[in-house]
Amino acid sequence: MGTVFSFDVRGGDPDAVRAALDEAVAELHRVDEVYSTYRENSQISRLARGELTVEECDPEVADVLELAAEAERVSDGWFSRRYAGRLDPTGIVKGWAAERAADTLMAAGAAGVSVNGGGDVQMAGMPGPGRPWRVGIADPLRPGGLAAVISAAGVDRLAVATSGTAERGAHIVDPRTGRSAVTDLVAVTVVGPSLTWVDCWATAAFAMGSRAGLTWLESLPEVEALLITAGDEVRCTDGLAARLG
């Protein structure tokens, strides 16, 4: 998946949690072997070249492709399963894998889990009695500064994903042109229960631009967002204030 994952796990039986953490890490490595487009022999690379059918891949591959297809439908094509005309579902895989890792640890009895995959975070449970998880959102125009702090107070699960140009430059593609998305945005942060989806929605909204992106994000259930333009204008969905803390 081309990124670093980190875990913050609280509570639970130490032996059970340690075993679950080992399982989650091993699964992330396996996911990378199956879905990486940088590995010539990965199942996704072979599927894209027509050397495998979906039926010949691991059963979950069909499920991931359907999730990516659903993201494409909900975003009216602004999220895409393809890159440069080639099958590439990696835009959904990182969030999906991080969310499953958090589920594995919670199922093992952890009281709270935070899984960070390249700056996108899936949280579940609580880090301590009466203490919610909190995630700082980096300010893309002020290195070292924070644009906001997101709190998971009052919910059992919360995910935060950011798409933008600050860390990786102009890497987000406009599916309609096949070229780098040219918008007035520098960053979009989306908040919701599932990292699988908010990661997709952040990418799609960035490609749409601030006006269309904000309108579309407002229409999605259980989703809030913060958008920052190149002109240093901050735009938020109506319900984001309830998640600040």
N, C-alpha and C positions, 0 to 999 in steps of 0.2 A: 504493500500500500504506500510505500515511499514516505513514511512518516514515523514519528516516535510516539509510543503509547506509554502513559503513566497511570498508576493506580493509587487511590487513597481508600483504604478499607478500614472500617471501624467496627469493633465488637465482634461477637460470635466466638465459637470454639476455635482456638488458634490452629489446631491440627486440621479441622474441617475447612477453615478459610484458606489455610496455606495450600491444601490439596486443590481447592477450587481455583486459587490463583494460578497454580501451575497448569491446571486444565485450561483456564482462560488464555494464558500466554501461549500455550501450545496450539490452541485453536486459532489464535491470531496469525501465527506463523503458517498454519495450514491454509487459512483463508488467503494469505498472500500468495502461496504457491498455486492456488486454484485460479485466482482472479487477476493477478498482476499482468498488465499488458507489457511489462518490461521483461518478462520471462517468456522466451520463445516456446517453451514446452508447457506453459500453463494451460489449463483447460480452456480459459477464455481466449487466449491467443490462438490455440488450435481450432476452437469453434469459429473464430473470426476468419480464419483461413479456409474454412470448410473441411478441415481434416476430421472433425468430430461433429456429430449431431447433438442437439440438446439432450436427447434421450441417452446418449452415450456418456454424458457428463455426470458428475455427482448429482443426485436428485435435487439438492438445494439450489443448484444453478438455475433451474427452471423457475424456482420460487423467486430468486433474486432478480431475474430478468422480468418477471411479472411485476415485482415491486417497482422496478425502474420504468416499466411501461405505464404503470399507474401514475407515477410521478410526472411522466411526460404528458399523460392525459389531463391531470389536474392543473398543470402549469400551461396548458395549451401549447406544448412544444418548446417552452423556454428552458425546461430541463430535458436533456436528451440522453438516450442510451448509446449514442454514437459520437465518435470524435474523428474528424477528418474523413467522414464516410465509412468508418470502420466501427464494428461493434466494440463498445467500451462502457461497461456499466460501473466503472470504478467510482463514478460520482456518487453512487449510493452505497457502495460496499463499505467504506470506512465507517460511516455512521451506523450502519446495520451491524457491523462486527463489534464496534464499541458497545452498542446497546446490548447485544447478546452476552458480551463479557460481563457487563454489570449484572445482567439477569443470573448468570452462573454463580456469581459471588453472593447475591442476595438469596438464591435458592439454597446455598450452603449455610445460611444462618447469619450472615453479616448484618449488623444493625444499620450500617450506612456504607455506601459505595460511591465513589466518583471516578469515572474512567475518562481520561483525557487523551484524545487521539488527534495530535497535531493542532491543539488549541480548541478543538470542538469537544464538548463535555456532556457525558450522560451521568446524571446523579440519581440516586435512589436512597430511600431511607433518610437517616439523619446522622450527622457526625458526632452528636452527643445529645443528652437530654435537653430538650428545649432549644437546641441550636440548629438552625437550618444550614444547608449548604449555601455558599455564596461564591459567585464567579465575577471577577473583574473583566470588563470589556476594554481592551486596549484602544486608545485614541490614535487612529491612523495618521493624524496630522500633527500629533505632539508625542514623539517617541518617549516612552517611559511614563506617559500620562494615562489616565483612565477616562473613558467616555461615560461609563456607568458601572454600577455594580448590580448584578442580578441576584435575587434571593429566591430560594426554593421554599420559603416559609409557607406553611399551610397545604403543601402538596407532597405526595409520596414519591413522585417522579418529576424530574425536570431536565430538559436538555437545552444546551445553548450552542449555536453554530454560527460562525462568521465567515462570510466570503468577501474578498476585496483584493486590492492591489498592493497593500502595504508590505506584505511579507514576500509574495512571489511574483510581483509585477503583474503585467497584463496577461493572465493565464486563463481567464474565463472566456469561453467562446460563445458568440451569438449563433445559435443553431440555424438561424435563417440565412446567415451569410457564410458560415464556416470560418469566419475571421474573429479576431479578438473583439469582445463586446466593447463598444464605445458608448459610454453613458456618463451622466453627471455624478456618478457615485464613486466613492473610494472604499466604502465598507457597508455591508448589510449584516446585522446580527439578528437571528431569529430564535425565539424562545418557545418551547412547547414540551409536551410530555416525552416525545420520541425523537432521539437523535437521527434515526433512519430518515425521518421526514424533514425535520428542521434543517438538516444539512442540505437536502435537495432544494428546499424552499429558499434558502439564503442564496444559493447559486442562481436559481431561476430569477429571483427578484433583482439581483444585481444586474443580470443581463437585460432586464426590462427597463431599468432606469428608475429614478426616484418617484416620479409621479405615478406611472403605471404599476411599479412594484409595490408601492405603499397601498394603493387601491386594492390590488390583488391580495396582498397579505391580510388586509382588513377583512376580506371575505372568507378567510380560512378559519375553521373552528379551532379553539384552544391554542391559538397562535398569536404571539405578540412580536413586535419587531422594532429595531432602532436602525435608521438609515442615516449615513453621514455623506454629504456631498463634497465635491472638490472645493466648493466655495465655503466650506465650514458651516453648512447649514445642517442642523439635526432635525430629522423628522421621525415621529414615532406613531405606532398604532395607538388607538384610543385607550386600550387597556394595559399598556406597558407600565404605567405608574404603579400598578398593583404588584409588579414583580421587581421593583427597584428597592434596594436595601443594602 
